Amino acid sequence: MYCRNCGNVMNDQAAICVSCGVPVGKGNNYCPLCGDITDSMAQVCMKCGVNLNAYGQQKSKLAAGLFGIFLGVFGVHRFYLGHIGIGLAQLLITVLSCGFLSWATWIWGLVEGIMILSGSINKDAKGVALKD
């Protein structure tokens, strides 16, 4: 992954660029996938073809946390953050058990909602930091 602001290589787990201090997904000078220089108005990287707009969309930490607390039994917070597999697992456990295991997925969602709000979970599935 490359910094969108300065183009330096970034660790996939990084929340900010250690070179320029800009959060992941911010900036529009470089492609996050190949590191090539991009036009600030470009929607697609001309070198690798990646959708540049997909990397800059930050999701709300508050919305994700509240989804986890109130709708976590259905995995809504995971779908919102782009973790489709985990969200589907939570949904299927609740539905296929006819609600018998809904207490387990409710606790699972509640804990993850609190973790999101406290900052323990701070990125979406694309590695873009959640906004406050």
N, CA, C and O atoms as a Tinker XYZ file with bonds, in Angstrom:
   528  protein
     1  N      0.851000   -1.167000    0.000000    73     2
     2  CA     0.000000    0.000000    0.000000    64     1     3
     3  C      0.901000    1.235000    0.000000    63     2     4     5
     4  O      1.964000    1.247000    0.620000    81     3
     5  N      0.457000    2.260000   -0.700000    73     3     6
     6  CA     1.208000    3.509000   -0.806000    64     5     7
     7  C      0.393000    4.669000   -0.237000    63     6     8     9
     8  O     -0.837000    4.665000   -0.290000    81     7
     9  N      1.091000    5.650000    0.302000    73     7    10
    10  CA     0.442000    6.853000    0.822000    64     9    11
    11  C     -0.140000    7.642000   -0.340000    63    10    12    13
    12  O      0.542000    7.867000   -1.340000    81    11
    13  N     -1.385000    8.061000   -0.220000    73    11    14
    14  CA    -2.029000    8.848000   -1.276000    64    13    15
    15  C     -1.479000   10.261000   -1.328000    63    14    16    17
    16  O     -1.624000   10.939000   -2.345000    81    15
    17  N     -0.846000   10.723000   -0.248000    73    15    18
    18  CA    -0.333000   12.085000   -0.186000    64    17    19
    19  C      1.104000   12.194000   -0.688000    63    18    20    21
    20  O      1.401000   13.046000   -1.525000    81    19
    21  N      2.019000   11.323000   -0.178000    73    19    22
    22  CA     3.440000   11.455000   -0.526000    64    21    23
    23  C      3.974000   10.318000   -1.388000    63    22    24    25
    24  O      5.064000   10.444000   -1.945000    81    23
    25  N      3.242000    9.210000   -1.518000    73    23    26
    26  CA     3.655000    8.110000   -2.379000    64    25    27
    27  C      4.598000    7.106000   -1.745000    63    26    28    29
    28  O      5.023000    6.166000   -2.417000    81    27
    29  N      4.941000    7.272000   -0.472000    73    27    30
    30  CA     5.836000    6.316000    0.186000    64    29    31
    31  C      5.108000    5.018000    0.509000    63    30    32    33
    32  O      3.895000    5.002000    0.713000    81    31
    33  N      5.878000    3.928000    0.550000    73    31    34
    34  CA     5.322000    2.624000    0.889000    64    33    35
    35  C      4.860000    2.643000    2.345000    63    34    36    37
    36  O      5.559000    3.143000    3.227000    81    35
    37  N      3.659000    2.084000    2.579000    73    35    38
    38  CA     3.092000    2.036000    3.933000    64    37    39
    39  C      2.808000    0.595000    4.321000    63    38    40    41
    40  O      2.502000   -0.240000    3.469000    81    39
    41  N      2.910000    0.313000    5.602000    73    39    42
    42  CA     2.509000   -0.974000    6.146000    64    41    43
    43  C      0.990000   -1.092000    6.000000    63    42    44    45
    44  O      0.272000   -0.112000    6.196000    81    43
    45  N      0.500000   -2.278000    5.660000    73    43    46
    46  CA    -0.944000   -2.470000    5.479000    64    45    47
    47  C     -1.738000   -2.235000    6.757000    63    46    48    49
    48  O     -2.939000   -1.969000    6.694000    81    47
    49  N     -1.092000   -2.329000    7.908000    73    47    50
    50  CA    -1.771000   -2.128000    9.185000    64    49    51
    51  C     -1.672000   -0.687000    9.687000    63    50    52    53
    52  O     -2.243000   -0.356000   10.726000    81    51
    53  N     -0.959000    0.165000    8.967000    73    51    54
    54  CA    -0.724000    1.544000    9.410000    64    53    55
    55  C     -2.004000    2.370000    9.367000    63    54    56    57
    56  O     -2.852000    2.188000    8.494000    81    55
    57  N     -2.123000    3.279000   10.324000    73    55    58
    58  CA    -3.251000    4.210000   10.354000    64    57    59
    59  C     -2.856000    5.545000    9.742000    63    58    60    61
    60  O     -3.697000    6.259000    9.196000    81    59
    61  N     -1.556000    5.882000    9.835000    73    59    62
    62  CA    -1.036000    7.117000    9.242000    64    61    63
    63  C      0.284000    6.819000    8.552000    63    62    64    65
    64  O      0.942000    5.826000    8.861000    81    63
    65  N      0.664000    7.665000    7.632000    73    63    66
    66  CA     1.945000    7.547000    6.936000    64    65    67
    67  C      3.047000    8.060000    7.862000    63    66    68    69
    68  O      2.946000    9.167000    8.390000    81    67
    69  N      4.098000    7.261000    8.062000    73    67    70
    70  CA     5.192000    7.687000    8.941000    64    69    71
    71  C      6.083000    8.729000    8.272000    63    70    72    73
    72  O      6.900000    9.363000    8.940000    81    71
    73  N      5.935000    8.911000    6.970000    73    71    74
    74  CA     6.742000    9.893000    6.249000    64    73    75
    75  C      6.141000   11.294000    6.304000    63    74    76    77
    76  O      6.846000   12.271000    6.557000    81    75
    77  N      4.820000   11.386000    6.063000    73    75    78
    78  CA     4.194000   12.710000    6.004000    64    77    79
    79  C      3.148000   12.944000    7.095000    63    78    80    81
    80  O      2.709000   14.078000    7.286000    81    79
    81  N      2.737000   11.885000    7.820000    73    79    82
    82  CA     1.785000   12.035000    8.917000    64    81    83
    83  C      0.329000   12.113000    8.507000    63    82    84    85
    84  O     -0.531000   12.394000    9.343000    81    83
    85  N      0.034000   11.871000    7.243000    73    83    86
    86  CA    -1.343000   11.948000    6.741000    64    85    87
    87  C     -2.036000   10.597000    6.975000    63    86    88    89
    88  O     -1.424000    9.554000    6.741000    81    87
    89  N     -3.303000   10.591000    7.432000    73    87    90
    90  CA    -4.027000    9.331000    7.649000    64    89    91
    91  C     -4.204000    8.542000    6.351000    63    90    92    93
    92  O     -4.221000    9.110000    5.259000    81    91
    93  N     -4.334000    7.229000    6.492000    73    91    94
    94  CA    -4.554000    6.343000    5.349000    64    93    95
    95  C     -5.788000    6.799000    4.582000    63    94    96    97
    96  O     -6.819000    7.105000    5.181000    81    95
    97  N     -5.680000    6.844000    3.258000    73    95    98
    98  CA    -6.807000    7.221000    2.407000    64    97    99
    99  C     -6.911000    8.703000    2.117000    63    98   100   101
   100  O     -7.654000    9.102000    1.221000    81    99
   101  N     -6.183000    9.530000    2.854000    73    99   102
   102  CA    -6.224000   10.979000    2.622000    64   101   103
   103  C     -5.190000   11.339000    1.554000    63   102   104   105
   104  O     -4.148000   10.694000    1.436000    81   103
   105  N     -5.495000   12.362000    0.795000    73   103   106
   106  CA    -4.616000   12.797000   -0.284000    64   105   107
   107  C     -5.121000   12.278000   -1.611000    63   106   108   109
   108  O     -5.987000   11.405000   -1.659000    81   107
   109  N     -4.575000   12.819000   -2.694000    73   107   110
   110  CA    -5.003000   12.381000   -4.024000    64   109   111
   111  C     -3.880000   12.487000   -5.047000    63   110   112   113
   112  O     -4.146000   12.629000   -6.240000    81   111
   113  N     -2.630000   12.420000   -4.600000    73   111   114
   114  CA    -1.497000   12.595000   -5.501000    64   113   115
   115  C     -0.935000   11.293000   -6.052000    63   114   116   117
   116  O     -0.316000   11.286000   -7.116000    81   115
   117  N     -1.148000   10.174000   -5.327000    73   115   118
   118  CA    -0.557000    8.895000   -5.711000    64   117   119
   119  C     -1.589000    7.775000   -5.620000    63   118   120   121
   120  O     -2.541000    7.844000   -4.842000    81   119
   121  N     -1.377000    6.745000   -6.434000    73   119   122
   122  CA    -2.237000    5.563000   -6.402000    64   121   123
   123  C     -1.890000    4.742000   -5.155000    63   122   124   125
   124  O     -0.713000    4.482000   -4.906000    81   123
   125  N     -2.887000    4.332000   -4.373000    73   123   126
   126  CA    -2.599000    3.551000   -3.171000    64   125   127
   127  C     -2.165000    2.117000   -3.467000    63   126   128   129
   128  O     -1.598000    1.455000   -2.598000    81   127
   129  N     -2.424000    1.629000   -4.681000    73   127   130
   130  CA    -2.088000    0.252000   -5.017000    64   129   131
   131  C     -0.715000    0.117000   -5.669000    63   130   132   133
   132  O      0.070000   -0.751000   -5.287000    81   131
   133  N     -0.419000    0.976000   -6.658000    73   131   134
   134  CA     0.860000    0.851000   -7.370000    64   133   135
   135  C      1.838000    1.980000   -7.056000    63   134   136   137
   136  O      3.020000    1.863000   -7.379000    81   135
   137  N      1.382000    3.073000   -6.437000    73   135   138
   138  CA     2.261000    4.180000   -6.065000    64   137   139
   139  C      2.555000    5.164000   -7.175000    63   138   140   141
   140  O      3.362000    6.075000   -6.988000    81   139
   141  N      1.918000    5.005000   -8.335000    73   139   142
   142  CA     2.148000    5.905000   -9.462000    64   141   143
   143  C      1.491000    7.266000   -9.194000    63   142   144   145
   144  O      0.488000    7.348000   -8.486000    81   143
   145  N      2.059000    8.318000   -9.757000    73   143   146
   146  CA     1.493000    9.661000   -9.628000    64   145   147
   147  C      0.147000    9.696000  -10.351000    63   146   148   149
   148  O      0.021000    9.197000  -11.469000    81   147
   149  N     -0.867000   10.294000   -9.695000    73   147   150
   150  CA    -2.195000   10.400000  -10.298000    64   149   151
   151  C     -2.627000   11.855000  -10.347000    63   150   152   153
   152  O     -2.164000   12.682000   -9.561000    81   151
   153  N     -3.506000   12.152000  -11.264000    73   151   154
   154  CA    -4.111000   13.476000  -11.333000    64   153   155
   155  C     -5.097000   13.605000  -10.176000    63   154   156   157
   156  O     -5.774000   12.640000   -9.824000    81   155
   157  N     -5.177000   14.784000   -9.591000    73   155   158
   158  CA    -6.048000   14.974000   -8.422000    64   157   159
   159  C     -7.528000   14.767000   -8.750000    63   158   160   161
   160  O     -8.320000   14.497000   -7.848000    81   159
   161  N     -7.911000   14.888000  -10.010000    73   159   162
   162  CA    -9.308000   14.708000  -10.413000    64   161   163
   163  C     -9.587000   13.303000  -10.961000    63   162   164   165
   164  O    -10.733000   12.981000  -11.274000    81   163
   165  N     -8.548000   12.465000  -11.079000    73   163   166
   166  CA    -8.702000   11.129000  -11.667000    64   165   167
   167  C     -9.549000   10.232000  -10.776000    63   166   168   169
   168  O     -9.464000   10.294000   -9.549000    81   167
   169  N    -10.364000    9.400000  -11.407000    73   167   170
   170  CA   -11.165000    8.424000  -10.675000    64   169   171
   171  C    -10.550000    7.035000  -10.751000    63   170   172   173
   172  O    -10.847000    6.172000   -9.925000    81   171
   173  N     -9.683000    6.821000  -11.755000    73   171   174
   174  CA    -9.039000    5.529000  -11.964000    64   173   175
   175  C     -7.556000    5.759000  -12.200000    63   174   176   177
   176  O     -7.176000    6.701000  -12.897000    81   175
   177  N     -6.708000    4.901000  -11.622000    73   175   178
   178  CA    -5.267000    4.971000  -11.867000    64   177   179
   179  C     -5.007000    4.502000  -13.292000    63   178   180   181
   180  O     -5.444000    3.417000  -13.675000    81   179
   181  N     -4.306000    5.300000  -14.074000    73   179   182
   182  CA    -4.051000    4.963000  -15.470000    64   181   183
   183  C     -3.009000    3.852000  -15.608000    63   182   184   185
   184  O     -2.918000    3.229000  -16.666000    81   183
   185  N     -2.228000    3.593000  -14.566000    73   183   186
   186  CA    -1.208000    2.548000  -14.624000    64   185   187
   187  C     -1.778000    1.174000  -14.268000    63   186   188   189
   188  O     -1.560000    0.206000  -14.996000    81   187
   189  N     -2.511000    1.083000  -13.148000    73   187   190
   190  CA    -2.982000   -0.235000  -12.693000    64   189   191
   191  C     -4.499000   -0.413000  -12.793000    63   190   192   193
   192  O     -4.994000   -1.534000  -12.672000    81   191
   193  N     -5.250000    0.686000  -13.015000    73   191   194
   194  CA    -6.691000    0.598000  -13.210000    64   193   195
   195  C     -7.535000    0.558000  -11.951000    63   194   196   197
   196  O     -8.746000    0.353000  -12.030000    81   195
   197  N     -6.920000    0.751000  -10.783000    73   195   198
   198  CA    -7.676000    0.700000   -9.532000    64   197   199
   199  C     -8.595000    1.921000   -9.415000    63   198   200   201
   200  O     -8.251000    3.014000   -9.864000    81   199
   201  N     -9.766000    1.718000   -8.804000    73   199   202
   202  CA   -10.708000    2.804000   -8.551000    64   201   203
   203  C    -10.166000    3.651000   -7.407000    63   202   204   205
   204  O    -10.130000    3.186000   -6.268000    81   203
   205  N     -9.746000    4.872000   -7.680000    73   203   206
   206  CA    -9.130000    5.738000   -6.675000    64   205   207
   207  C    -10.130000    6.237000   -5.647000    63   206   208   209
   208  O     -9.750000    6.505000   -4.507000    81   207
   209  N    -11.387000    6.367000   -6.013000    73   207   210
   210  CA   -12.396000    6.865000   -5.077000    64   209   211
   211  C    -12.693000    5.859000   -3.972000    63   210   212   213
   212  O    -13.078000    6.249000   -2.870000    81   211
   213  N    -12.520000    4.577000   -4.251000    73   211   214
   214  CA   -12.829000    3.548000   -3.258000    64   213   215
   215  C    -11.893000    3.610000   -2.066000    63   214   216   217
   216  O    -12.266000    3.190000   -0.971000    81   215
   217  N    -10.674000    4.132000   -2.255000    73   215   218
   218  CA    -9.703000    4.154000   -1.170000    64   217   219
   219  C     -9.867000    5.348000   -0.249000    63   218   220   221
   220  O     -9.372000    5.315000    0.878000    81   219
   221  N    -10.531000    6.383000   -0.677000    73   219   222
   222  CA   -10.610000    7.586000    0.126000    64   221   223
   223  C    -11.871000    7.734000    0.959000    63   222   224   225
   224  O    -11.990000    8.683000    1.734000    81   223
   225  N    -12.806000    6.820000    0.814000    73   223   226
   226  CA   -14.077000    6.946000    1.519000    64   225   227
   227  C    -13.941000    6.456000    2.954000    63   226   228   229
   228  O    -13.812000    5.255000    3.194000    81   227
   229  N    -13.968000    7.369000    3.893000    73   227   230
   230  CA   -13.897000    6.986000    5.295000    64   229   231
   231  C    -15.298000    6.708000    5.820000    63   230   232   233
   232  O    -16.252000    7.413000    5.492000    81   231
   233  N    -15.404000    5.686000    6.628000    73   231   234
   234  CA   -16.677000    5.344000    7.243000    64   233   235
   235  C    -16.700000    5.899000    8.664000    63   234   236   237
   236  O    -15.648000    6.107000    9.268000    81   235
   237  N    -17.863000    6.131000    9.181000    73   235   238
   238  CA   -18.039000    6.730000   10.498000    64   237   239
   239  C    -17.825000    5.713000   11.618000    63   238   240   241
   240  O    -18.430000    4.641000   11.626000    81   239
   241  N    -16.955000    6.069000   12.561000    73   239   242
   242  CA   -16.720000    5.223000   13.734000    64   241   243
   243  C    -17.990000    5.143000   14.584000    63   242   244   245
   244  O    -18.340000    4.074000   15.084000    81   243
   245  N    -18.674000    6.269000   14.745000    73   243   246
   246  CA   -19.890000    6.305000   15.555000    64   245   247
   247  C    -20.978000    5.411000   14.961000    63   246   248   249
   248  O    -21.611000    4.636000   15.678000    81   247
   249  N    -21.190000    5.521000   13.655000    73   247   250
   250  CA   -22.213000    4.695000   13.003000    64   249   251
   251  C    -21.875000    3.214000   13.132000    63   250   252   253
   252  O    -22.744000    2.407000   13.461000    81   251
   253  N    -20.618000    2.851000   12.875000    73   251   254
   254  CA   -20.213000    1.447000   12.968000    64   253   255
   255  C    -20.385000    0.918000   14.387000    63   254   256   257
   256  O    -20.865000   -0.199000   14.583000    81   255
   257  N    -19.994000    1.715000   15.373000    73   255   258
   258  CA   -20.135000    1.297000   16.764000    64   257   259
   259  C    -21.580000    1.110000   17.178000    63   258   260   261
   260  O    -21.921000    0.132000   17.844000    81   259
   261  N    -22.430000    2.047000   16.784000    73   259   262
   262  CA   -23.853000    1.937000   17.124000    64   261   263
   263  C    -24.518000    0.777000   16.386000    63   262   264   265
   264  O    -25.388000    0.103000   16.937000    81   263
   265  N    -24.104000    0.547000   15.138000    73   263   266
   266  CA   -24.613000   -0.628000   14.414000    64   265   267
   267  C    -24.238000   -1.901000   15.170000    63   266   268   269
   268  O    -25.050000   -2.817000   15.292000    81   267
   269  N    -23.008000   -1.955000   15.676000    73   267   270
   270  CA   -22.564000   -3.128000   16.422000    64   269   271
   271  C    -23.354000   -3.333000   17.695000    63   270   272   273
   272  O    -23.740000   -4.457000   18.016000    81   271
   273  N    -23.597000   -2.259000   18.420000    73   271   274
   274  CA   -24.311000   -2.366000   19.698000    64   273   275
   275  C    -25.782000   -2.727000   19.496000    63   274   276   277
   276  O    -26.307000   -3.595000   20.194000    81   275
   277  N    -26.445000   -2.073000   18.555000    73   275   278
   278  CA   -27.887000   -2.270000   18.404000    64   277   279
   279  C    -28.288000   -3.298000   17.341000    63   278   280   281
   280  O    -29.340000   -3.926000   17.461000    81   279
   281  N    -27.461000   -3.477000   16.304000    73   279   282
   282  CA   -27.805000   -4.413000   15.228000    64   281   283
   283  C    -26.726000   -5.468000   15.005000    63   282   284   285
   284  O    -26.718000   -6.152000   13.981000    81   283
   285  N    -25.821000   -5.595000   15.964000    73   283   286
   286  CA   -24.714000   -6.541000   15.845000    64   285   287
   287  C    -25.153000   -7.981000   15.732000    63   286   288   289
   288  O    -24.438000   -8.801000   15.156000    81   287
   289  N    -26.306000   -8.306000   16.266000    73   287   290
   290  CA   -26.840000   -9.662000   16.184000    64   289   291
   291  C    -27.005000  -10.092000   14.721000    63   290   292   293
   292  O    -26.962000  -11.285000   14.421000    81   291
   293  N    -27.193000   -9.139000   13.820000    73   291   294
   294  CA   -27.333000   -9.420000   12.389000    64   293   295
   295  C    -26.057000   -9.114000   11.597000    63   294   296   297
   296  O    -26.040000   -9.282000   10.377000    81   295
   297  N    -24.991000   -8.669000   12.270000    73   295   298
   298  CA   -23.723000   -8.386000   11.598000    64   297   299
   299  C    -23.713000   -7.108000   10.785000    63   298   300   301
   300  O    -22.849000   -6.930000    9.926000    81   299
   301  N    -24.663000   -6.211000   11.039000    73   299   302
   302  CA   -24.791000   -4.985000   10.241000    64   301   303
   303  C    -23.515000   -4.152000   10.288000    63   302   304   305
   304  O    -23.108000   -3.594000    9.268000    81   303
   305  N    -22.878000   -4.058000   11.449000    73   303   306
   306  CA   -21.651000   -3.267000   11.570000    64   305   307
   307  C    -20.534000   -3.834000   10.708000    63   306   308   309
   308  O    -19.734000   -3.077000   10.158000    81   307
   309  N    -20.468000   -5.152000   10.583000    73   307   310
   310  CA   -19.431000   -5.775000    9.755000    64   309   311
   311  C    -19.711000   -5.555000    8.270000    63   310   312   313
   312  O    -18.783000   -5.311000    7.499000    81   311
   313  N    -20.966000   -5.638000    7.862000    73   311   314
   314  CA   -21.313000   -5.324000    6.475000    64   313   315
   315  C    -20.944000   -3.874000    6.171000    63   314   316   317
   316  O    -20.389000   -3.584000    5.111000    81   315
   317  N    -21.249000   -2.968000    7.089000    73   315   318
   318  CA   -20.956000   -1.542000    6.917000    64   317   319
   319  C    -19.460000   -1.305000    6.728000    63   318   320   321
   320  O    -19.066000   -0.466000    5.918000    81   319
   321  N    -18.626000   -2.033000    7.465000    73   319   322
   322  CA   -17.175000   -1.855000    7.369000    64   321   323
   323  C    -16.554000   -2.647000    6.224000    63   322   324   325
   324  O    -15.352000   -2.539000    5.982000    81   323
   325  N    -17.354000   -3.439000    5.520000    73   323   326
   326  CA   -16.857000   -4.173000    4.366000    64   325   327
   327  C    -16.374000   -5.577000    4.665000    63   326   328   329
   328  O    -15.842000   -6.246000    3.779000    81   327
   329  N    -16.545000   -6.040000    5.897000    73   327   330
   330  CA   -16.167000   -7.401000    6.278000    64   329   331
   331  C    -17.369000   -8.311000    6.028000    63   330   332   333
   332  O    -18.065000   -8.714000    6.961000    81   331
   333  N    -17.598000   -8.624000    4.766000    73   331   334
   334  CA   -18.803000   -9.344000    4.357000    64   333   335
   335  C    -18.856000  -10.750000    4.957000    63   334   336   337
   336  O    -19.917000  -11.192000    5.398000    81   335
   337  N    -17.732000  -11.450000    4.978000    73   335   338
   338  CA   -17.702000  -12.819000    5.494000    64   337   339
   339  C    -18.102000  -12.907000    6.956000    63   338   340   341
   340  O    -18.913000  -13.754000    7.327000    81   339
   341  N    -17.541000  -12.040000    7.789000    73   339   342
   342  CA   -17.862000  -12.052000    9.215000    64   341   343
   343  C    -19.316000  -11.618000    9.433000    63   342   344   345
   344  O    -20.025000  -12.190000   10.261000    81   343
   345  N    -19.748000  -10.607000    8.685000    73   343   346
   346  CA   -21.140000  -10.163000    8.793000    64   345   347
   347  C    -22.108000  -11.265000    8.405000    63   346   348   349
   348  O    -23.138000  -11.461000    9.050000    81   347
   349  N    -21.766000  -11.981000    7.346000    73   347   350
   350  CA   -22.609000  -13.085000    6.902000    64   349   351
   351  C    -22.641000  -14.199000    7.946000    63   350   352   353
   352  O    -23.686000  -14.810000    8.171000    81   351
   353  N    -21.506000  -14.463000    8.581000    73   351   354
   354  CA   -21.459000  -15.483000    9.640000    64   353   355
   355  C    -22.381000  -15.098000   10.793000    63   354   356   357
   356  O    -23.136000  -15.934000   11.290000    81   355
   357  N    -22.322000  -13.839000   11.220000    73   355   358
   358  CA   -23.188000  -13.393000   12.315000    64   357   359
   359  C    -24.663000  -13.499000   11.921000    63   358   360   361
   360  O    -25.494000  -13.948000   12.710000    81   359
   361  N    -24.972000  -13.087000   10.711000    73   359   362
   362  CA   -26.354000  -13.153000   10.236000    64   361   363
   363  C    -26.846000  -14.598000   10.156000    63   362   364   365
   364  O    -27.946000  -14.908000   10.613000    81   363
   365  N    -26.033000  -15.478000    9.576000    73   363   366
   366  CA   -26.447000  -16.873000    9.417000    64   365   367
   367  C    -26.579000  -17.597000   10.753000    63   366   368   369
   368  O    -27.494000  -18.402000   10.928000    81   367
   369  N    -25.682000  -17.323000   11.695000    73   367   370
   370  CA   -25.796000  -17.944000   13.020000    64   369   371
   371  C    -27.124000  -17.562000   13.662000    63   370   372   373
   372  O    -27.806000  -18.405000   14.244000    81   371
   373  N    -27.485000  -16.290000   13.551000    73   371   374
   374  CA   -28.741000  -15.826000   14.148000    64   373   375
   375  C    -29.953000  -16.429000   13.441000    63   374   376   377
   376  O    -30.868000  -16.931000   14.093000    81   375
   377  N    -29.958000  -16.380000   12.118000    73   375   378
   378  CA   -31.129000  -16.823000   11.352000    64   377   379
   379  C    -31.267000  -18.343000   11.352000    63   378   380   381
   380  O    -32.353000  -18.865000   11.604000    81   379
   381  N    -30.176000  -19.058000   11.072000    73   379   382
   382  CA   -30.269000  -20.514000   10.956000    64   381   383
   383  C    -30.512000  -21.212000   12.289000    63   382   384   385
   384  O    -31.010000  -22.338000   12.319000    81   383
   385  N    -30.166000  -20.554000   13.384000    73   383   386
   386  CA   -30.456000  -21.148000   14.699000    64   385   387
   387  C    -31.854000  -20.759000   15.176000    63   386   388   389
   388  O    -32.228000  -21.046000   16.313000    81   387
   389  N    -32.621000  -20.107000   14.308000    73   387   390
   390  CA   -33.978000  -19.638000   14.634000    64   389   391
   391  C    -33.986000  -18.776000   15.891000    63   390   392   393
   392  O    -34.935000  -18.798000   16.675000    81   391
   393  N    -32.909000  -18.018000   16.062000    73   391   394
   394  CA   -32.815000  -17.123000   17.204000    64   393   395
   395  C    -32.283000  -17.778000   18.467000    63   394   396   397
   396  O    -32.035000  -17.093000   19.458000    81   395
   397  N    -32.103000  -19.108000   18.448000    73   395   398
   398  CA   -31.632000  -19.821000   19.635000    64   397   399
   399  C    -30.243000  -19.345000   20.063000    63   398   400   401
   400  O    -29.960000  -19.265000   21.258000    81   399
   401  N    -29.381000  -19.030000   19.106000    73   399   402
   402  CA   -28.026000  -18.550000   19.411000    64   401   403
   403  C    -27.900000  -17.039000   19.272000    63   402   404   405
   404  O    -26.792000  -16.505000   19.220000    81   403
   405  N    -29.030000  -16.356000   19.213000    73   403   406
   406  CA   -28.967000  -14.900000   19.041000    64   405   407
   407  C    -28.314000  -14.215000   20.233000    63   406   408   409
   408  O    -27.739000  -13.138000   20.078000    81   407
   409  N    -28.388000  -14.811000   21.416000    73   407   410
   410  CA   -27.717000  -14.227000   22.581000    64   409   411
   411  C    -26.206000  -14.176000   22.352000    63   410   412   413
   412  O    -25.548000  -13.220000   22.761000    81   411
   413  N    -25.651000  -15.210000   21.696000    73   411   414
   414  CA   -24.210000  -15.252000   21.435000    64   413   415
   415  C    -23.808000  -14.192000   20.408000    63   414   416   417
   416  O    -22.812000  -13.494000   20.595000    81   415
   417  N    -24.576000  -14.070000   19.333000    73   415   418
   418  CA   -24.237000  -13.065000   18.326000    64   417   419
   419  C    -24.533000  -11.659000   18.830000    63   418   420   421
   420  O    -23.899000  -10.701000   18.385000    81   419
   421  N    -25.486000  -11.516000   19.753000    73   419   422
   422  CA   -25.745000  -10.204000   20.356000    64   421   423
   423  C    -24.545000   -9.767000   21.188000    63   422   424   425
   424  O    -24.104000   -8.621000   21.090000    81   423
   425  N    -24.012000  -10.680000   22.011000    73   423   426
   426  CA   -22.823000  -10.359000   22.816000    64   425   427
   427  C    -21.635000  -10.068000   21.903000    63   426   428   429
   428  O    -20.875000   -9.131000   22.148000    81   427
   429  N    -21.475000  -10.874000   20.848000    73   427   430
   430  CA   -20.403000  -10.682000   19.869000    64   429   431
   431  C    -20.496000   -9.279000   19.264000    63   430   432   433
   432  O    -19.500000   -8.557000   19.217000    81   431
   433  N    -21.672000   -8.897000   18.809000    73   431   434
   434  CA   -21.874000   -7.574000   18.219000    64   433   435
   435  C    -21.688000   -6.454000   19.221000    63   434   436   437
   436  O    -21.117000   -5.414000   18.892000    81   435
   437  N    -22.169000   -6.657000   20.450000    73   435   438
   438  CA   -22.017000   -5.656000   21.509000    64   437   439
   439  C    -20.541000   -5.400000   21.803000    63   438   440   441
   440  O    -20.110000   -4.250000   21.889000    81   439
   441  N    -19.773000   -6.472000   21.956000    73   439   442
   442  CA   -18.336000   -6.328000   22.237000    64   441   443
   443  C    -17.634000   -5.622000   21.084000    63   442   444   445
   444  O    -16.822000   -4.724000   21.308000    81   443
   445  N    -17.941000   -6.024000   19.846000    73   443   446
   446  CA   -17.310000   -5.367000   18.699000    64   445   447
   447  C    -17.739000   -3.910000   18.583000    63   446   448   449
   448  O    -16.927000   -3.063000   18.211000    81   447
   449  N    -18.986000   -3.600000   18.889000    73   447   450
   450  CA   -19.445000   -2.214000   18.871000    64   449   451
   451  C    -18.676000   -1.360000   19.855000    63   450   452   453
   452  O    -18.279000   -0.238000   19.539000    81   451
   453  N    -18.464000   -1.894000   21.053000    73   451   454
   454  CA   -17.682000   -1.175000   22.063000    64   453   455
   455  C    -16.232000   -1.036000   21.615000    63   454   456   457
   456  O    -15.618000    0.011000   21.821000    81   455
   457  N    -15.680000   -2.087000   21.003000    73   455   458
   458  CA   -14.298000   -2.021000   20.506000    64   457   459
   459  C    -14.150000   -0.960000   19.414000    63   458   460   461
   460  O    -13.134000   -0.267000   19.351000    81   459
   461  N    -15.152000   -0.837000   18.563000    73   459   462
   462  CA   -15.119000    0.181000   17.507000    64   461   463
   463  C    -15.151000    1.574000   18.124000    63   462   464   465
   464  O    -14.361000    2.440000   17.750000    81   463
   465  N    -16.055000    1.787000   19.060000    73   463   466
   466  CA   -16.179000    3.108000   19.684000    64   465   467
   467  C    -14.955000    3.473000   20.516000    63   466   468   469
   468  O    -14.614000    4.651000   20.630000    81   467
   469  N    -14.288000    2.471000   21.103000    73   467   470
   470  CA   -13.099000    2.741000   21.917000    64   469   471
   471  C    -11.837000    2.884000   21.074000    63   470   472   473
   472  O    -10.804000    3.319000   21.582000    81   471
   473  N    -11.906000    2.522000   19.789000    73   471   474
   474  CA   -10.760000    2.667000   18.903000    64   473   475
   475  C     -9.936000    1.406000   18.725000    63   474   476   477
   476  O     -8.940000    1.432000   18.001000    81   475
   477  N    -10.315000    0.299000   19.362000    73   475   478
   478  CA    -9.592000   -0.963000   19.179000    64   477   479
   479  C     -9.741000   -1.474000   17.748000    63   478   480   481
   480  O     -8.793000   -2.006000   17.171000    81   479
   481  N    -10.916000   -1.311000   17.189000    73   479   482
   482  CA   -11.141000   -1.581000   15.764000    64   481   483
   483  C    -11.237000   -0.209000   15.122000    63   482   484   485
   484  O    -12.204000    0.516000   15.357000    81   483
   485  N    -10.245000    0.160000   14.312000    73   483   486
   486  CA   -10.187000    1.533000   13.805000    64   485   487
   487  C    -10.056000    1.644000   12.292000    63   486   488   489
   488  O     -9.827000    2.737000   11.773000    81   487
   489  N    -10.199000    0.511000   11.565000    73   487   490
   490  CA   -10.102000    0.537000   10.105000    64   489   491
   491  C    -11.205000   -0.308000    9.498000    63   490   492   493
   492  O    -11.718000   -1.235000   10.124000    81   491
   493  N    -11.562000    0.032000    8.256000    73   491   494
   494  CA   -12.534000   -0.793000    7.549000    64   493   495
   495  C    -11.803000   -1.919000    6.822000    63   494   496   497
   496  O    -10.596000   -2.087000    6.999000    81   495
   497  N    -12.513000   -2.683000    6.015000    73   495   498
   498  CA   -11.928000   -3.830000    5.328000    64   497   499
   499  C    -10.845000   -3.438000    4.326000    63   498   500   501
   500  O     -9.979000   -4.255000    4.013000    81   499
   501  N    -10.875000   -2.215000    3.821000    73   499   502
   502  CA    -9.865000   -1.747000    2.866000    64   501   503
   503  C     -8.655000   -1.139000    3.557000    63   502   504   505
   504  O     -7.704000   -0.729000    2.891000    81   503
   505  N     -8.678000   -1.074000    4.878000    73   503   506
   506  CA    -7.565000   -0.495000    5.622000    64   505   507
   507  C     -7.659000    1.001000    5.807000    63   506   508   509
   508  O     -6.718000    1.626000    6.297000    81   507
   509  N     -8.784000    1.590000    5.421000    73   507   510
   510  CA    -8.975000    3.036000    5.570000    64   509   511
   511  C     -9.442000    3.320000    6.997000    63   510   512   513
   512  O    -10.370000    2.682000    7.493000    81   511
   513  N     -8.793000    4.277000    7.648000    73   511   514
   514  CA    -9.124000    4.621000    9.033000    64   513   515
   515  C    -10.554000    5.140000    9.132000    63   514   516   517
   516  O    -11.039000    5.834000    8.239000    81   515
   517  N    -11.223000    4.793000   10.234000    73   515   518
   518  CA   -12.580000    5.284000   10.483000    64   517   519
   519  C    -12.514000    6.734000   10.928000    63   518   520   521
   520  O    -11.607000    7.122000   11.664000    81   519
   521  N    -13.478000    7.538000   10.483000    73   519   522
   522  CA   -13.496000    8.943000   10.900000    64   521   523
   523  C    -14.303000    9.088000   12.181000    63   522   524   525
   524  O    -15.222000    8.314000   12.450000    81   523
   525  N    -13.939000   10.095000   12.963000    73   523   526
   526  CA   -14.608000   10.316000   14.255000    64   525   527
   527  C    -15.952000   10.931000   14.110000    63   526   528
   528  O    -16.630000   11.175000   15.108000    81   527
